[in-house]
Amino acid sequence: MDLPPPSQVEFLCNFVHTSFSIEANIGEFDEVWRTRATQANKNAKESYNPHPEKVAANLNKHVHSYFHDTWTFTQ
């Protein structure tokens, strides 16, 4: 009977061990992560702007002023 090479046996043992240890209570969050998630949702709702045109115009204004102030165009 031929045995598989040691690297295959090692891989198989590691794979089985890892597959059993993957269930590391990922679905359970501690209080710190719940607080951080709550704060992140609050920050996202406060910073949301329902007018994308105004957001784009504001960004364009700042980009234009940056390039206008920092670049000099010489001919």
Stockholm file with secondary structure:
# STOCKHOLM 1.0

chainA/1-75         MDLPPPSQVEFLCNFVHTSFSIEANIGEFDEVWRTRATQANKNAKESYNPHPEKVAANLNKHVHSYFHDTWTFTQ
#=GR chainA/1-75 SS CCCCCHHHHHHHHHHHHHHHHSCSSTTCCCHHHHHHHHHHHHHHHHHCCSCHHHHHHHHHHHHHHHHHHHCCCCC
#=GC SS_cons        CCCCCHHHHHHHHHHHHHHHHSCSSTTCCCHHHHHHHHHHHHHHHHHCCSCHHHHHHHHHHHHHHHHHHHCCCCC
//
